[in-house]
Amino acid sequence: MKALVLSGGAGTRLRPITHTSAKQLVPVANKAVLFYGLESIAAAGVTEVGVIVGDTADEIREAVGDGSRFGLDITYIPQERPLGLAHAVLIARDWLGDDDFVMYLGDNFIVGGITDLVDEFRRTRPDAQILLTRVPDPRAFGVAELDAAGQVVGLEEKPRAPKSDLALVGVYLFTPAIHEAVRAVRPSFRGELEITHAIQHLIDQGADVRSTIIKGYWKDTGNVVDMLEVNRTVLESLDRRIDGSVDDASETVGRVIVEAGATVVNSRLVGPVVIGAGTEVRDSYVGPFTSVAENCRITDSELEFSIVLRDSSIDGVGRIENSLIGRHVEVTPAPGVPSAHCLVLGDHSKVQIHT
């Protein structure tokens, strides 16, 4: 069995971060979202992985390498434009051969991994197996309709009037039957080859398409709100570890991780928090659900429920929260501006000026 990991999307919902960085490499608890997926694939016993790459191919290649650090054998498959999930299967046809495979969207996050799902697929081997979860507003997702017996009878991509609240999670398992299906579909109104249409083709042809409804945590980390939420979830699962330097004037409370080479001076850290290697926190407060990457500087500031990427500095700006701060960013106070009022007032005016 192989794995096909999609890492070629443009990440428009995470701009401006993704103007200069691949969305799959934005860190959660100081580890790229993509890495969690690769670790899940390795844990499921799948070692041959094809990674679909686009405009950010060089960055993905540099971060992932040959896959050996994950126990994987990586092959990179270029995609000129993100033309849909079914298109990714089309261009990977030669590499996939006649093997079964799991398709994993590189910006998805699933607590607990996919080992049980892969084991079930290997044991029962339907033509396709999809992963579903209940969502409050399914209009932004692919949506599955099940019959009374729980069998998949229909799929729609981002429907205006969803027939259920069951959204497709970004993990799919296929036999080679999917290859004929992706060749049979035509571009949607979005100009993409939709994997939902290909799976619907299988259903229409009488293929065995099964589903698993997950009860655990899943997120598509496609926007800032979801990134911060996933960061919170992962941080809550970490154990306290102080490998860096924390002086006697500082206080650490709860699940706090200070990586080796990090320095905390006259500051208060309230977990869950992770401070990356080489980062200095001085005269500051870093509060719950915050991850600060490597080689950052936090000085005379307060930070909470935020993600700070590597090589950035926050100096003397009071309080920051609910924020995603990119790489090589400098956040400083604005210079003071002399204030003056220019008035043209008629007779008998009354003016109140706030000073």
N, C-alpha and C positions, 0 to 999 in steps of 0.2 A: 504494500500500500504506500502511496505517495501523498504529499501535501502540496497544495498550491496556495501560496500566500500572496494576497493582493496588496501592493505597496506603491501603486502608481497614481493615486488620486491627487487632485490639486489642492484639497483642503481649504476650499473657499470660505467655509464657516469659521475657520480658525485664523483668518487674516486679521492683523498683519503678521502674526507669528510665522505663517506658512509662506509669506513672500520670500523668505530666506531660509526656510527649514522645512524638511519633510514632516507632515503631520504625524506620521507613524513614529517619529523619533522624539516627539515632545514627551518629556519625562513625567512619570507618575511615581511619587516617592523616590525621585532621583534615578529612575530606570525607565528607558524608552518603552512606550506602550507596545511597540512591535516585539520587544524582547519577551514580554509576558506571553504573547502568543506563540513564539518560537519555543519557549520553555514548555508550554502546554503540549505542543506537538511532539517534542522529544519525550516528554513523560508518557505520552500515549504509545510510545514504541515505534513511531514513524520517523525515519531518518533521512529519506530522500525528499528534499524540499525545493520546489521551484518558486522563485520570488518574482512576481510581476513588477517591473519598475518602469517609471516614466521620466518626467523632467528632473526628478530628484535622484536619479539612478546613482550618480557618483557618491552622494551623501549616504544612501542606503548601503551601497557596497562598502564604503569605508567603515561604517558602523557595524555591519554584520560580518563582513569578511567571507571566509569560505564556510562558515557555520560551525567550525570545529569547537569553538568555545561553548556551543550549545549541544554538542554531540550530534550535529547534523551535517549533511553533505548538501551544500547550497548550489543551485544553478540559477542564474539570473536570466529572465526572459523579458526583453524590452517590448514595451507597448507605446507606439507613437503618440496615441491620444487615449484618454480614458473613455472608451466607447461602450462601457457596460460590463457587467460581470460575465455574461455569456460570451462576450468578445474575448475576455481573458482566457476562458476555456478554449475557445477557438484557436488562439495563437499559441497555446501551450500543447496543442494536440500531439505534435511529434514527440515532445518530451514526456508527456503522460503515457503515451503508448496505449496498451490495453490493460493498464493497471487500474484498480480502484483508487480513489483519492478523496481526501478531505480538502475542501476549499475554505480558507480562513481569511476573513477581512482583517488586514493588519492594524486597523485602528479600533478594533473591537476588544472589549475586556470582559472576561468571564471568570468569576470567582469559582475556584474548584477545578478549572481546567476542562479537558474534553476526553479524558481517558475512558470514562464509563460509556460515553457516546460512541467512541471508536470501537470499543469492545463489543457493544451491542450490534453495531453495524457489521463487524467481522463475523459475528455469530449468526445473524439472521440474513444478512446480505440482500436487502431490498434493492430495487433499481436506484432509488434515491431516498435519502433521509434528511429531513430538515429539522432545525431547532427553532422552537417558538417560545415566546414569552408574552404575557399579558401586559398591555400598555394602556395608559389613560386616553391617549389620542393616537390611534393607529394610522391616521391619514398621512403621516410622514414616512411610513414604512411599507415594505411589502407585507401583505396581509393574507392569512390562510383561512379558508373556510373548511370546517370539519363536519362530517355527518354524525348521526347519533352514536355510531360505533367508534368515533374518533378517527375515522379514515379521512385523509386529505382529498377533498373533492374539487377545490378551486383555489386559485391564487390570483391576487391583483397587486399591481405595483402602485403605491401611493394613491389609493382610491379616494374619491370625494365622499362617497357614502360606503364606508367599510361594512362588510358583512359579519365581522367579528372583531374582537379586540386582541387577536392573536397576531403579533408581529413576528416576522422572520428575523432571527438572530443571525449575525454574520458568520455562521458556520454551516456548511453543507457537506454531505457525504454522497458520493456518486460511484456507480459502476460505469464501465465504458458506454452504457446505453445513453448517457447524456450527450455524447459527441454527435449523434444523429440529430438529437433534439436542438442543440445550439445551431446546427447548420440549417434547421428548418425555420427558425424564427426570423422575423424582420424587425428593423429598428422601430422603437416606440416613438411616441410624440416627442420624447426628449432626445431623439436621435441616437439612442443607445440600444444595444442588444441586451434585453433584460433576462436575468436568470429565472425570474418568476415565469416569464413566458415559455422558457425552455422546459421548466418543470411542469407547467400546465400542458405542454405538448406531450410529455410522458404520460400524464394522467389521461389525456384524451386518447392516447394509444393503448390504454389499458395496463400501463406499467404499474409496478408495485411501489408507490410513493408513501412513505411513512413519516410520522412526526414524533418529536419528543418535546413536551412542554417543560421548560426548566422552571424551577422554583427559586433558584439561587440568584445571585446578583449578576446582571449584565448591563453594559453600557456601550453605546456607540460614542466614542470620544471625539465627535466631530465638531463640538463647539466648546466655548470656554466654560460654560456652566457645567457641562458633563465632565470636562477634564478636572475641574475642582472637586466635583462629587466623587469621581473615581479616586482621586488623590486622597480624599478624606477616608474612603473605605479601606484603601491599602494601608494607610498610616495606622488605622485602628488595629490592624492585625500584626504590627511589628512589635518586637520586644525591645526593652530599654537596653541601650549599649553606649557606653562612653569610652571611645578609643582616642579621642582628641584631648586637647588641654582645656580645662575649665578652672578658672581661678577661684580663690576662696571668697571673693566678693560677688560671685555669681550663684544663681540658684537654678536647679533643674528639677522639674516636677513632672512625674508620670513617665509615659513612654517617650523618652527623648533619646535620639540617636545623634551622637557627635562623632563623625567619621575621623579616622586617623589623619593628622595634619591640620584639622580644624582647630580654631582658637575661640574661646568664649571668655570675654573680659567684662566684669562689672555689669552683667546682663542677667535677664530672667527668661528661661525657656520653659514653657508649659506645653506638655505633649498632648496628643501625639505630634511630634516634630522631628524632622531629619535635617541635619546640617552637614553639607557635603565636605569632602576632603579639601583642605587648603582655604576654606572659608573662614573669615574673621567676623565675629559678632561682638561689638563693643558698645557699651553704654546703651543697650537696646533691650526691647522686649520682643520675643518671637512666640506667638501664641498658637493654640491648637490648630491642627490640620494644615500645617505649613511645611513645605519642602523647599529648602534652599540648596541649589546645586553647588558644584565645586568651584573654588576660586572666586567666591563672591565676597563683598564687604557690606555689612549692615552696621551702620554707625548712628547713634543718637536718633533711633527711629523705633516705631512699633509696627509689627507685621503679624497678620493673622489670616487664616483660611486663604492661603495664597500659594502660588508656585513661582519660584524665581529660578530662571535658567542660568547656566554657567557664565562666569566672568562678568557679572553685573554688580553694580554698587548702588546702595540706597543710603543717603547721608543726610541726616538732619531734616527729615520731612514730616515729622509727626507720625500719624497713623495711616497705614495702608491695609486694606482688607479686600477679600473677594477679587483678587487680582492675579493675572497671568503676565509675568514680566519676562521678556525674551533674553537672548544672549547679548553680552557686551552693552548692556543698557546702563545709563547713568541717571539716577533720580536724585535731584538736589532741590533746595528751596529756590524759588524765584527771587530775583533781586528786588529790593524795595523800590517802589515808584512813588515819588512825591505826589501828593494829591492836591488838587486845586479845583475850584468850581468857577465856571464861566456862566454868568447869568444875564439875561435880558428880561427885566421884570416890569410889568405895567404898574400904574398907580394903584395904591392900596393893596398890593400883593401881600400875602403871608406865605413864607417859605420855611419849611423845616428841613434842616440838613443834618444827616447822620454823620458824626465824626468819630 
